[in-house]
Amino acid sequence: MKVRRTQRFTVAVAGALLAIAGLGSPQGLQAQQAPEAGELPEVTEEDFEAFVRVHLAVEEIRDQLHEDIARWHDEHEREQARQRADDEIEAVLEEHDVTAEELAAFTHLVSVDEESRERFEQLLSEIDGDDR
């Protein structure tokens, strides 16, 4: 279950980042810089909680988007659903004072650092359990 949640996190955040940070275009990809090898950002417990809350909200938005796209066959309605999801994700980032770049760095950290991944999964379990 933990592996699946982490994979879902990575997929959800990647989609959100593509939409928000302009990573879908070659210019956006070139503009982004990956952290240097061995250079992992320091993340406070407060930051971790914000990132986990962003993850949960983005996951919920993504799930709703998938439902909407499955329900609507008209491309215009699907595009409106995608735009609505993009707007909602942007609002979530603003609400938690997280930039797309910070979220990308956090996603990288959780994907390459075992201790951070375990910390993320533990906090995810705690917060997700509290919200149910």
N, C-alpha and C positions, 0 to 999 in steps of 0.2 A: 504493500500500500504506500509506503514512504517513497519508493522509487517512482511509482505512478504519479504521486502528487508533485514530486520534483520535476518530472518530465512535463506534466501539465503546466507547471509554473513556467518552465522554459518556453514552451510553445505559446502560452498565453502572452507572456511578456514580449516575446519576439514579434508576435503579430501587432501588439500595441505599439511597440517601438517603430516598426515599419510604418505604421500609419501616422504616428505623431512626429517622429524625428526625421522624416523624409529619407529613410534608409532604403526605400524602394527604388530610388534613382541612383545612377552612377555617381552623380555629384554628391548626394547624401552619404554614400558609402565612402567616398574619398575624404569627405569632410570629417568623418568620425575617426578618432584615433583609439586603437585598442591599447589597454594598459601594457606597459613594458613587461617582459618576462620577469617574474619574481616581484613585481610591483603590485601589491594588493592594497586596496584602500582600507583605511581604518573605519569601522562602522560601530557607532555607539548602540547601546541597547535601545535607546529612543529611535534611532535611525532604523534599526532592525524592525521594530514594531511598526513604524510607518511603512516600510517596504512590504511587510507581510500584509498589512491592511490594504495597501495598494494592490498587491497580488490578488487578494480575495475579491476585491471589488472588480478588478479587471477580468477575473475568471467568471464572475457573475455576468458582466456585460457581454463577454464573449459567448457564454452559453445562451444568453438571450438572442444575440445576433444569429447564432446558428439556428435557433428555433425560427426566427423571423425569416431567414433566407430559405429554410426548408418549406415554410408556409407560403411564401410569395414566389410566384413564377415570373412576374413582370420584372424586367431588369431595372426599370426606374424605381420600383418599390424596394428592390434589393439594394440599390445604390443609396436610397434614402436611409435604409436601415444601417448600412455601413457608415454613412456620415453621422448618423445619430450615435452610433457606438464610438466613433472617433471623438466626437464632442464630449460624450460621457467620460471616456478615458482621460481626455485632457482635463476635465473638471476634477476628476479623482486625483490626478497628479497635483493640480493646483491646491486642492483641499488639504492634501498631506504635505505640501511644500516640497515636492520631489520633482526634479527635472527628468526629462527623458534620458539625458546623459547619465545622471546619477543612478537611475533605474538600470541602465545598461551596465554600468560599473558594478552594481550590486548583483545583477544577474550573472555577470562574469565571475564575481567573487564566489557566489554560491555554487557555481558549476565547477570551479577548479579547486576550491579549498574545502576539504572534508569537514573540518571543525565548523566552518561557517555554514555549510550545508546542514549539518546536524543541528546547529543553533537555529537555523531557519525552520527546519522541520518541527523542532520542539515548540517554537513560538507559534508556528502555523497551527499546530495541534491545539495549543492552549487557546489562541484567539478564536479559531474556527469553532472550537467546542463551546466557548463562551457565547458566541453569536447564535448558536442553535437553540 
